[in-house]
Amino acid sequence: MRHLLVLSIAALCVAGCGKSPGERLAEAALEASTGQKVDVSEDGGKVTLKTDKGEMKISGGDGATLPAGFPQDVYLPAQYKVSSSMEMPGAMVLSLETDGQVAAMAADASKRMQAQGWKQTMAMQNEGDSQMFVFEKEQRNATVSFSREDDKVTVGLQVSSKQQ
């Protein structure tokens, strides 16, 4: 009987805290797996996870946007739609969708990144419909990848601080 009373009080507290069931469930799962206190908030397709180590922002679908602090010296296609983005301390990871030809876009990206002072450290090509470049600049790394998916090109971008 005592357990039932404790569960009832806990349910009332959770219901009144203003978080959605999904947010509370995500917090519980992340706290259990990481052993850290996690605060999850969701707003229109955007999720923010807060821990004592920093904040992670994730957006996807129609609510996906380019992070406000996205570096101006990193390649972006002329026209694109953000499919997903993830921003965390020291790193940003994006998936973009665009039209065009992989080879032409990859050549343009390499040229533009190097014009911005990035040093290309690696280039890979797989069957013409998939290319990837890795760049370094100051204390940052950037990976730019292209792949054909049906009639669209997926552009993957990852920018991170070098580990000290």
N, CA, C and O atoms as a DFTB+ gen file, in Angstrom:
656 C
 N C O
     1  1       0.825      -1.192       0.000
     2  2       0.000       0.000       0.000
     3  2       0.869       1.254       0.000
     4  3       0.554       2.233      -0.676
     5  1       1.962       1.221       0.760
     6  2       2.848       2.374       0.838
     7  2       3.473       2.663      -0.525
     8  3       3.595       3.824      -0.917
     9  1       3.874       1.596      -1.262
    10  2       4.455       1.768      -2.595
    11  2       3.458       2.424      -3.546
    12  3       3.837       3.252      -4.375
    13  1       2.190       2.055      -3.427
    14  2       1.160       2.634      -4.276
    15  2       1.014       4.125      -3.999
    16  3       0.839       4.909      -4.931
    17  1       1.084       4.527      -2.739
    18  2       0.987       5.933      -2.363
    19  2       2.175       6.717      -2.918
    20  3       1.992       7.808      -3.457
    21  1       3.397       6.172      -2.793
    22  2       4.598       6.833      -3.306
    23  2       4.509       6.972      -4.824
    24  3       4.830       8.030      -5.365
    25  1       4.075       5.911      -5.522
    26  2       3.932       5.982      -6.972
    27  2       2.882       7.008      -7.378
    28  3       3.075       7.717      -8.366
    29  1       1.797       7.105      -6.656
    30  2       0.747       8.088      -6.966
    31  2       1.269       9.513      -6.802
    32  3       1.020      10.366      -7.654
    33  1       1.989       9.775      -5.716
    34  2       2.551      11.105      -5.491
    35  2       3.571      11.436      -6.580
    36  3       3.590      12.558      -7.086
    37  1       4.421      10.466      -6.946
    38  2       5.415      10.685      -7.999
    39  2       4.737      10.985      -9.331
    40  3       5.184      11.861     -10.071
    41  1       3.667      10.267      -9.636
    42  2       2.941      10.502     -10.887
    43  2       2.339      11.894     -10.921
    44  3       2.357      12.545     -11.966
    45  1       1.806      12.366      -9.801
    46  2       1.252      13.713      -9.736
    47  2       2.342      14.771      -9.906
    48  3       2.127      15.782     -10.575
    49  1       3.498      14.545      -9.309
    50  2       4.611      15.487      -9.439
    51  2       5.097      15.557     -10.881
    52  3       5.355      16.642     -11.404
    53  1       5.221      14.407     -11.516
    54  2       5.699      14.369     -12.901
    55  2       4.681      15.034     -13.815
    56  3       5.059      15.787     -14.713
    57  1       3.413      14.770     -13.604
    58  2       2.377      15.342     -14.456
    59  2       2.348      16.856     -14.346
    60  3       2.014      17.532     -15.319
    61  1       2.682      17.393     -13.211
    62  2       2.637      18.824     -13.023
    63  2       3.914      19.547     -13.380
    64  3       3.967      20.772     -13.271
    65  1       4.936      18.845     -13.798
    66  2       6.213      19.513     -14.019
    67  2       6.315      20.183     -15.379
    68  3       7.300      20.881     -15.623
    69  1       5.344      20.009     -16.287
    70  2       5.343      20.716     -17.551
    71  2       6.128      20.037     -18.662
    72  3       6.157      20.557     -19.778
    73  1       6.742      18.940     -18.417
    74  2       7.496      18.218     -19.446
    75  2       6.577      17.205     -20.104
    76  3       5.665      16.663     -19.479
    77  1       6.845      16.959     -21.403
    78  2       6.069      15.929     -22.095
    79  2       6.545      14.563     -21.620
    80  3       7.657      14.437     -21.108
    81  1       5.707      13.536     -21.788
    82  2       6.143      12.195     -21.410
    83  2       7.408      11.773     -22.160
    84  3       8.273      11.102     -21.596
    85  1       7.515      12.165     -23.427
    86  2       8.710      11.828     -24.208
    87  2       9.967      12.475     -23.650
    88  3      11.028      11.852     -23.616
    89  1       9.849      13.737     -23.208
    90  2      10.997      14.428     -22.622
    91  2      11.424      13.749     -21.324
    92  3      12.614      13.539     -21.087
    93  1      10.450      13.409     -20.491
    94  2      10.769      12.748     -19.217
    95  2      11.381      11.371     -19.463
    96  3      12.330      10.979     -18.785
    97  1      10.838      10.642     -20.429
    98  2      11.365       9.314     -20.750
    99  2      12.796       9.416     -21.279
   100  3      13.658       8.624     -20.899
   101  1      13.047      10.390     -22.153
   102  2      14.396      10.580     -22.694
   103  2      15.376      10.940     -21.585
   104  3      16.492      10.422     -21.543
   105  1      14.958      11.829     -20.687
   106  2      15.823      12.211     -19.564
   107  2      16.177      10.996     -18.719
   108  3      17.337      10.790     -18.364
   109  1      15.160      10.190     -18.398
   110  2      15.399       9.009     -17.556
   111  2      16.350       8.030     -18.246
   112  3      17.262       7.496     -17.615
   113  1      16.136       7.799     -19.528
   114  2      16.988       6.854     -20.263
   115  2      18.429       7.364     -20.346
   116  3      19.374       6.601     -20.145
   117  1      18.591       8.648     -20.640
   118  2      19.943       9.212     -20.745
   119  2      20.641       9.251     -19.393
   120  3      21.836       8.968     -19.300
   121  1      19.910       9.596     -18.356
   122  2      20.509       9.617     -17.019
   123  2      20.932       8.218     -16.593
   124  3      21.987       8.036     -15.985
   125  1      20.095       7.227     -16.918
   126  2      20.435       5.852     -16.549
   127  2      21.663       5.361     -17.319
   128  3      22.491       4.637     -16.767
   129  1      21.782       5.750     -18.584
   130  2      22.899       5.246     -19.377
   131  2      24.195       6.025     -19.158
   132  3      25.283       5.473     -19.319
   133  1      24.085       7.306     -18.790
   134  2      25.295       8.111     -18.610
   135  2      25.687       8.311     -17.163
   136  3      26.843       8.619     -16.869
   137  1      24.742       8.141     -16.256
   138  2      25.019       8.393     -14.850
   139  2      25.083       9.876     -14.521
   140  3      25.506      10.244     -13.425
   141  1      24.675      10.725     -15.439
   142  2      24.690      12.171     -15.239
   143  2      23.275      12.723     -15.253
   144  3      22.367      12.124     -15.829
   145  1      23.100      13.856     -14.622
   146  2      21.828      14.570     -14.661
   147  2      21.672      15.165     -16.052
   148  3      22.572      15.853     -16.535
   149  1      20.535      14.908     -16.706
   150  2      20.282      15.375     -18.063
   151  2      18.948      16.106     -18.085
   152  3      17.968      15.648     -17.497
   153  1      18.919      17.251     -18.769
   154  2      17.684      18.002     -18.964
   155  2      17.377      17.985     -20.449
   156  3      18.179      18.466     -21.249
   157  1      16.225      17.437     -20.838
   158  2      15.830      17.357     -22.243
   159  2      14.651      18.283     -22.460
   160  3      13.676      18.248     -21.709
   161  1      14.744      19.116     -23.495
   162  2      13.594      19.944     -23.858
   163  2      13.400      19.846     -25.362
   164  3      14.368      19.826     -26.123
   165  1      12.136      19.785     -25.788
   166  2      11.792      19.633     -27.196
   167  2      10.936      20.818     -27.602
   168  3      10.032      21.224     -26.870
   169  1      11.229      21.377     -28.789
   170  2      10.469      22.514     -29.282
   171  2      10.392      22.437     -30.799
   172  3      11.350      22.790     -31.486
   173  1       9.279      21.987     -31.319
   174  2       9.042      21.982     -32.756
   175  2      10.082      21.262     -33.582
   176  3      10.581      21.827     -34.555
   177  1      10.427      20.037     -33.231
   178  2      11.407      19.285     -33.994
   179  2      12.838      19.539     -33.584
   180  3      13.764      18.984     -34.176
   181  1      13.033      20.376     -32.573
   182  2      14.375      20.651     -32.063
   183  2      14.460      20.135     -30.638
   184  3      13.577      20.385     -29.818
   185  1      15.530      19.416     -30.357
   186  2      15.726      18.839     -29.024
   187  2      17.025      19.387     -28.458
   188  3      18.041      19.440     -29.151
   189  1      16.987      19.793     -27.197
   190  2      18.182      20.261     -26.506
   191  2      18.430      19.358     -25.311
   192  3      17.539      19.137     -24.490
   193  1      19.660      18.834     -25.219
   194  2      20.071      18.021     -24.080
   195  2      21.098      18.828     -23.302
   196  3      22.087      19.293     -23.869
   197  1      20.865      18.996     -22.003
   198  2      21.794      19.751     -21.169
   199  2      22.356      18.843     -20.091
   200  3      21.619      18.141     -19.399
   201  1      23.689      18.871     -19.961
   202  2      24.358      18.152     -18.880
   203  2      25.369      19.105     -18.272
   204  3      25.501      20.244     -18.718
   205  1      26.082      18.645     -17.256
   206  2      27.118      19.495     -16.671
   207  2      28.318      19.637     -17.616
   208  3      29.188      20.475     -17.377
   209  1      28.378      18.837     -18.679
   210  2      29.456      18.911     -19.668
   211  2      29.149      19.883     -20.803
   212  3      30.031      20.209     -21.597
   213  1      27.901      20.347     -20.883
   214  2      27.520      21.269     -21.942
   215  2      26.158      20.934     -22.500
   216  3      25.387      20.183     -21.903
   217  1      25.878      21.501     -23.650
   218  2      24.565      21.401     -24.264
   219  2      24.681      20.789     -25.653
   220  3      25.616      21.097     -26.392
   221  1      23.739      19.927     -26.011
   222  2      23.675      19.353     -27.350
   223  2      22.322      19.731     -27.937
   224  3      21.278      19.487     -27.332
   225  1      22.356      20.331     -29.129
   226  2      21.128      20.717     -29.820
   227  2      20.997      19.866     -31.070
   228  3      21.935      19.756     -31.860
   229  1      19.828      19.266     -31.244
   230  2      19.566      18.399     -32.378
   231  2      18.279      18.866     -33.051
   232  3      17.277      19.110     -32.379
   233  1      18.308      18.991     -34.375
   234  2      17.082      19.314     -35.102
   235  2      17.003      18.420     -36.333
   236  3      18.023      18.043     -36.909
   237  1      15.790      18.089     -36.723
   238  2      15.600      17.219     -37.880
   239  2      14.269      17.480     -38.544
   240  3      13.394      18.137     -37.980
   241  1      14.126      16.963     -39.740
   242  2      12.877      17.126     -40.472
   243  2      12.646      18.568     -40.870
   244  3      13.594      19.313     -41.120
   245  1      11.373      18.963     -40.927
   246  2      11.033      20.324     -41.343
   247  2      11.538      21.382     -40.371
   248  3      11.679      22.546     -40.744
   249  1      11.815      20.990     -39.124
   250  2      12.310      21.937     -38.128
   251  2      13.820      22.088     -38.120
   252  3      14.359      22.866     -37.332
   253  1      14.509      21.356     -38.983
   254  2      15.974      21.392     -38.998
   255  2      16.474      22.740     -39.535
   256  3      15.968      23.254     -40.533
   257  1      17.461      23.290     -38.859
   258  2      18.036      24.563     -39.272
   259  2      19.553      24.514     -39.158
   260  3      20.115      23.681     -38.447
   261  1      20.191      25.412     -39.862
   262  2      21.636      25.589     -39.761
   263  2      21.917      26.204     -38.394
   264  3      21.276      27.192     -38.036
   265  1      22.852      25.655     -37.615
   266  2      23.149      26.246     -36.305
   267  2      23.557      27.718     -36.448
   268  3      24.250      28.085     -37.397
   269  1      23.134      28.536     -35.521
   270  2      23.415      29.973     -35.566
   271  2      24.913      30.258     -35.645
   272  3      25.328      31.206     -36.312
   273  1      25.717      29.455     -34.976
   274  2      27.158      29.681     -34.956
   275  2      27.921      28.934     -36.029
   276  3      29.132      28.753     -35.902
   277  1      27.243      28.488     -37.095
   278  2      27.939      27.733     -38.127
   279  2      29.028      28.610     -38.741
   280  3      28.757      29.750     -39.117
   281  1      30.272      28.088     -38.850
   282  2      31.390      28.903     -39.327
   283  2      31.209      29.401     -40.762
   284  3      30.799      28.650     -41.647
   285  1      31.518      30.666     -40.971
   286  2      31.384      31.294     -42.287
   287  2      32.407      30.768     -43.295
   288  3      32.211      30.910     -44.502
   289  1      33.491      30.165     -42.816
   290  2      34.543      29.702     -43.722
   291  2      34.408      28.235     -44.113
   292  3      35.342      27.655     -44.665
   293  1      33.258      27.631     -43.834
   294  2      33.015      26.232     -44.196
   295  2      32.016      26.194     -45.352
   296  3      31.016      26.912     -45.353
   297  1      32.307      25.345     -46.332
   298  2      31.505      25.205     -47.551
   299  2      30.044      24.908     -47.257
   300  3      29.714      24.077     -46.412
   301  1      29.184      25.607     -47.973
   302  2      27.765      25.287     -48.051
   303  2      27.373      25.376     -49.526
   304  3      27.835      26.280     -50.223
   305  1      26.534      24.464     -50.018
   306  2      26.072      24.577     -51.402
   307  2      25.288      25.878     -51.596
   308  3      24.807      26.470     -50.630
   309  1      25.165      26.315     -52.845
   310  2      24.432      27.561     -53.138
   311  2      22.986      27.467     -52.644
   312  3      22.458      28.423     -52.076
   313  1      22.357      26.330     -52.857
   314  2      20.987      26.107     -52.393
   315  2      20.948      24.760     -51.692
   316  3      21.536      23.790     -52.172
   317  1      20.257      24.694     -50.559
   318  2      20.193      23.448     -49.802
   319  2      19.026      23.491     -48.827
   320  3      18.481      24.548     -48.510
   321  1      18.669      22.311     -48.370
   322  2      17.691      22.149     -47.294
   323  2      18.398      21.379     -46.196
   324  3      19.011      20.346     -46.463
   325  1      18.321      21.867     -44.959
   326  2      18.929      21.153     -43.838
   327  2      18.022      19.975     -43.483
   328  3      16.854      20.164     -43.143
   329  1      18.565      18.766     -43.563
   330  2      17.810      17.561     -43.192
   331  2      17.922      17.310     -41.700
   332  3      16.947      16.941     -41.045
   333  1      19.147      17.518     -41.158
   334  2      19.357      17.353     -39.722
   335  2      20.599      18.128     -39.313
   336  3      21.502      18.360     -40.117
   337  1      20.622      18.519     -38.055
   338  2      21.812      19.175     -37.518
   339  2      21.972      18.793     -36.056
   340  3      21.000      18.570     -35.335
   341  1      23.224      18.727     -35.647
   342  2      23.552      18.430     -34.261
   343  2      24.689      19.366     -33.866
   344  3      25.710      19.442     -34.551
   345  1      24.505      20.065     -32.776
   346  2      25.512      21.004     -32.286
   347  2      25.817      20.654     -30.843
   348  3      24.913      20.523     -30.017
   349  1      27.110      20.502     -30.547
   350  2      27.537      20.169     -29.190
   351  2      28.843      20.902     -28.925
   352  3      29.435      21.444     -29.858
   353  1      29.304      20.933     -27.694
   354  2      30.566      21.621     -27.430
   355  2      31.692      21.065     -28.308
   356  3      32.009      19.877     -28.251
   357  1      32.286      21.939     -29.115
   358  2      33.420      21.554     -29.938
   359  2      33.094      20.895     -31.258
   360  3      34.016      20.513     -31.978
   361  1      31.811      20.738     -31.621
   362  2      31.495      20.063     -32.882
   363  2      30.102      20.404     -33.399
   364  3      29.180      20.681     -32.632
   365  1      29.980      20.374     -34.729
   366  2      28.696      20.503     -35.422
   367  2      28.659      19.437     -36.504
   368  3      29.654      19.214     -37.194
   369  1      27.519      18.779     -36.654
   370  2      27.328      17.756     -37.676
   371  2      26.015      18.065     -38.389
   372  3      24.967      18.193     -37.757
   373  1      26.087      18.185     -39.719
   374  2      24.897      18.516     -40.501
   375  2      24.719      17.563     -41.665
   376  3      25.685      17.019     -42.200
   377  1      23.474      17.371     -42.046
   378  2      23.132      16.662     -43.266
   379  2      22.245      17.603     -44.074
   380  3      21.209      18.067     -43.598
   381  1      22.673      17.875     -45.311
   382  2      21.945      18.780     -46.191
   383  2      21.462      18.009     -47.412
   384  3      22.049      16.995     -47.792
   385  1      20.400      18.495     -48.014
   386  2      19.888      17.905     -49.254
   387  2      19.899      18.997     -50.312
   388  3      19.483      20.127     -50.054
   389  1      20.379      18.652     -51.510
   390  2      20.456      19.637     -52.580
   391  2      20.357      18.945     -53.930
   392  3      20.345      17.717     -54.015
   393  1      20.286      19.747     -54.979
   394  2      20.314      19.244     -56.345
   395  2      21.704      19.482     -56.914
   396  3      22.427      20.360     -56.443
   397  1      22.080      18.711     -57.917
   398  2      23.360      18.927     -58.578
   399  2      24.068      17.630     -58.859
   400  3      23.525      16.543     -58.664
   401  1      25.304      17.766     -59.326
   402  2      26.147      16.630     -59.654
   403  2      27.233      16.495     -58.592
   404  3      27.873      17.482     -58.232
   405  1      27.442      15.296     -58.094
   406  2      28.399      15.051     -57.026
   407  2      29.787      15.553     -57.404
   408  3      30.408      16.278     -56.626
   409  1      30.280      15.190     -58.565
   410  2      31.647      15.555     -58.953
   411  2      31.832      17.069     -59.004
   412  3      32.830      17.583     -58.498
   413  1      30.901      17.782     -59.599
   414  2      31.009      19.237     -59.709
   415  2      30.921      19.902     -58.336
   416  3      31.663      20.841     -58.048
   417  1      30.017      19.417     -57.494
   418  2      29.876      19.993     -56.151
   419  2      31.118      19.722     -55.310
   420  3      31.574      20.594     -54.570
   421  1      31.661      18.524     -55.421
   422  2      32.850      18.164     -54.650
   423  2      34.041      19.016     -55.075
   424  3      34.801      19.487     -54.229
   425  1      34.204      19.213     -56.371
   426  2      35.305      20.055     -56.863
   427  2      35.137      21.489     -56.359
   428  3      36.110      22.125     -55.953
   429  1      33.914      21.994     -56.385
   430  2      33.640      23.349     -55.904
   431  2      33.926      23.458     -54.407
   432  3      34.510      24.443     -53.955
   433  1      33.521      22.461     -53.649
   434  2      33.757      22.478     -52.199
   435  2      35.244      22.493     -51.885
   436  3      35.694      23.267     -51.040
   437  1      36.015      21.637     -52.563
   438  2      37.452      21.583     -52.325
   439  2      38.103      22.927     -52.632
   440  3      38.911      23.426     -51.850
   441  1      37.748      23.505     -53.770
   442  2      38.302      24.794     -54.182
   443  2      37.928      25.897     -53.179
   444  3      38.785      26.681     -52.771
   445  1      36.669      25.954     -52.791
   446  2      36.209      27.008     -51.881
   447  2      36.795      26.858     -50.482
   448  3      37.152      27.857     -49.858
   449  1      36.900      25.631     -49.978
   450  2      37.492      25.426     -48.649
   451  2      38.953      25.879     -48.646
   452  3      39.390      26.567     -47.724
   453  1      39.707      25.492     -49.679
   454  2      41.110      25.877     -49.749
   455  2      41.252      27.398     -49.906
   456  3      42.197      27.984     -49.379
   457  1      40.337      28.028     -50.614
   458  2      40.362      29.493     -50.756
   459  2      40.110      30.178     -49.410
   460  3      40.506      31.327     -49.216
   461  1      39.458      29.481     -48.489
   462  2      39.184      30.022     -47.150
   463  2      40.308      29.690     -46.161
   464  3      40.185      29.958     -44.966
   465  1      41.403      29.106     -46.664
   466  2      42.550      28.826     -45.806
   467  2      42.593      27.432     -45.217
   468  3      43.460      27.145     -44.391
   469  1      41.680      26.553     -45.618
   470  2      41.677      25.182     -45.140
   471  2      42.696      24.374     -45.926
   472  3      42.827      24.554     -47.137
   473  1      43.412      23.493     -45.259
   474  2      44.365      22.584     -45.904
   475  2      43.674      21.232     -46.091
   476  3      43.234      20.614     -45.122
   477  1      43.582      20.782     -47.338
   478  2      42.965      19.485     -47.613
   479  2      43.946      18.390     -47.235
   480  3      45.068      18.363     -47.741
   481  1      43.539      17.483     -46.347
   482  2      44.424      16.418     -45.880
   483  2      44.042      15.037     -46.406
   484  3      44.820      14.088     -46.303
   485  1      42.835      14.933     -46.973
   486  2      42.414      13.642     -47.509
   487  2      41.301      13.851     -48.522
   488  3      40.481      14.758     -48.381
   489  1      41.279      13.006     -49.542
   490  2      40.196      12.990     -50.530
   491  2      39.914      11.544     -50.887
   492  3      40.833      10.757     -51.114
   493  1      38.630      11.199     -50.935
   494  2      38.222       9.830     -51.301
   495  2      37.077       9.920     -52.296
   496  3      36.218      10.797     -52.199
   497  1      37.078       8.999     -53.255
   498  2      35.993       8.930     -54.221
   499  2      35.588       7.481     -54.362
   500  3      36.433       6.587     -54.415
   501  1      34.278       7.254     -54.422
   502  2      33.757       5.906     -54.565
   503  2      32.747       5.902     -55.707
   504  3      31.631       6.397     -55.548
   505  1      33.120       5.358     -56.836
   506  2      32.221       5.177     -57.982
   507  2      31.602       6.470     -58.498
   508  3      30.555       6.405     -59.142
   509  1      32.180       7.630     -58.257
   510  2      31.679       8.878     -58.808
   511  2      30.459       9.449     -58.125
   512  3      30.234      10.657     -58.203
   513  1      29.664       8.638     -57.461
   514  2      28.456       9.127     -56.788
   515  2      28.677       9.344     -55.300
   516  3      27.724       9.586     -54.558
   517  1      29.921       9.259     -54.861
   518  2      30.225       9.453     -53.453
   519  2      31.652       9.987     -53.332
   520  3      32.600       9.364     -53.811
   521  1      31.794      11.148     -52.687
   522  2      33.116      11.726     -52.476
   523  2      33.188      12.325     -51.085
   524  3      32.179      12.744     -50.518
   525  1      34.412      12.359     -50.540
   526  2      34.611      12.910     -49.201
   527  2      35.966      13.599     -49.133
   528  3      36.944      13.135     -49.719
   529  1      36.008      14.710     -48.410
   530  2      37.232      15.464     -48.188
   531  2      37.391      15.732     -46.702
   532  3      36.406      15.907     -45.985
   533  1      38.632      15.762     -46.245
   534  2      38.943      16.144     -44.866
   535  2      39.888      17.336     -44.943
   536  3      40.828      17.350     -45.738
   537  1      39.626      18.333     -44.106
   538  2      40.408      19.561     -44.089
   539  2      40.851      19.887     -42.669
   540  3      40.244      19.438     -41.697
   541  1      41.919      20.676     -42.563
   542  2      42.397      21.203     -41.279
   543  2      42.613      22.701     -41.420
   544  3      43.022      23.189     -42.474
   545  1      42.335      23.412     -40.355
   546  2      42.614      24.851     -40.304
   547  2      42.724      25.242     -38.841
   548  3      41.811      25.019     -38.046
   549  1      43.869      25.831     -38.506
   550  2      44.124      26.255     -37.142
   551  2      43.818      25.099     -36.190
   552  3      44.430      24.037     -36.311
   553  1      42.919      25.267     -35.277
   554  2      42.599      24.199     -34.319
   555  2      41.272      23.501     -34.634
   556  3      40.560      23.058     -33.734
   557  1      40.951      23.411     -35.957
   558  2      39.694      22.786     -36.362
   559  2      39.920      21.765     -37.462
   560  3      40.888      21.841     -38.219
   561  1      39.013      20.817     -37.533
   562  2      38.941      19.832     -38.608
   563  2      37.573      19.967     -39.262
   564  3      36.598      20.331     -38.604
   565  1      37.502      19.676     -40.547
   566  2      36.218      19.671     -41.249
   567  2      36.189      18.494     -42.207
   568  3      37.171      18.209     -42.893
   569  1      35.060      17.821     -42.244
   570  2      34.830      16.743     -43.203
   571  2      33.626      17.139     -44.038
   572  3      32.585      17.524     -43.505
   573  1      33.776      17.043     -45.348
   574  2      32.689      17.363     -46.275
   575  2      32.494      16.139     -47.157
   576  3      33.435      15.678     -47.803
   577  1      31.275      15.613     -47.186
   578  2      31.008      14.423     -48.000
   579  2      29.797      14.655     -48.897
   580  3      28.908      15.446     -48.578
   581  1      29.783      13.956     -50.011
   582  2      28.715      14.058     -50.996
   583  2      28.312      12.656     -51.411
   584  3      29.167      11.799     -51.637
   585  1      27.012      12.420     -51.513
   586  2      26.547      11.135     -52.028
   587  2      25.220      11.328     -52.741
   588  3      24.368      12.103     -52.307
   589  1      25.064      10.620     -53.825
   590  2      23.821      10.681     -54.595
   591  2      22.826       9.741     -53.950
   592  3      23.138       8.589     -53.648
   593  1      21.620      10.254     -53.742
   594  2      20.519       9.443     -53.207
   595  2      19.314       9.715     -54.084
   596  3      18.655      10.745     -53.941
   597  1      19.026       8.797     -54.990
   598  2      17.964       8.963     -55.982
   599  2      18.239      10.217     -56.809
   600  3      19.269      10.287     -57.480
   601  1      17.354      11.202     -56.780
   602  2      17.548      12.396     -57.598
   603  2      18.127      13.565     -56.798
   604  3      18.177      14.683     -57.310
   605  1      18.561      13.340     -55.566
   606  2      19.110      14.391     -54.715
   607  2      20.550      14.048     -54.332
   608  3      20.988      12.902     -54.428
   609  1      21.265      15.080     -53.898
   610  2      22.605      14.893     -53.365
   611  2      22.550      15.189     -51.875
   612  3      22.036      16.227     -51.457
   613  1      23.079      14.275     -51.079
   614  2      23.198      14.494     -49.642
   615  2      24.600      15.003     -49.362
   616  3      25.591      14.390     -49.759
   617  1      24.667      16.136     -48.671
   618  2      25.943      16.731     -48.286
   619  2      26.079      16.573     -46.784
   620  3      25.227      17.042     -46.029
   621  1      27.136      15.919     -46.346
   622  2      27.413      15.761     -44.921
   623  2      28.533      16.710     -44.526
   624  3      29.561      16.776     -45.200
   625  1      28.342      17.432     -43.455
   626  2      29.348      18.372     -42.956
   627  2      29.616      18.088     -41.491
   628  3      28.688      17.943     -40.695
   629  1      30.870      18.012     -41.148
   630  2      31.251      17.863     -39.748
   631  2      32.415      18.827     -39.481
   632  3      33.446      18.769     -40.151
   633  1      32.235      19.701     -38.506
   634  2      33.273      20.656     -38.126
   635  2      33.532      20.442     -36.638
   636  3      32.602      20.437     -35.831
   637  1      34.814      20.264     -36.281
   638  2      35.117      20.020     -34.872
   639  2      36.421      20.684     -34.486
   640  3      37.284      20.948     -35.322
   641  1      36.538      20.945     -33.197
   642  2      37.784      21.454     -32.652
   643  2      38.739      20.297     -32.500
   644  3      38.334      19.190     -32.144
   645  1      40.028      20.552     -32.773
   646  2      41.031      19.506     -32.562
   647  2      41.173      19.267     -31.074
   648  3      41.107      20.198     -30.271
   649  1      41.371      18.010     -30.716
   650  2      41.571      17.653     -29.310
   651  2      42.916      18.193     -28.829
   652  3      43.930      18.050     -29.512
   653  1      42.919      18.800     -27.675
   654  2      44.149      19.350     -27.107
   655  2      44.849      18.309     -26.268
   656  3      45.908      18.583     -25.703
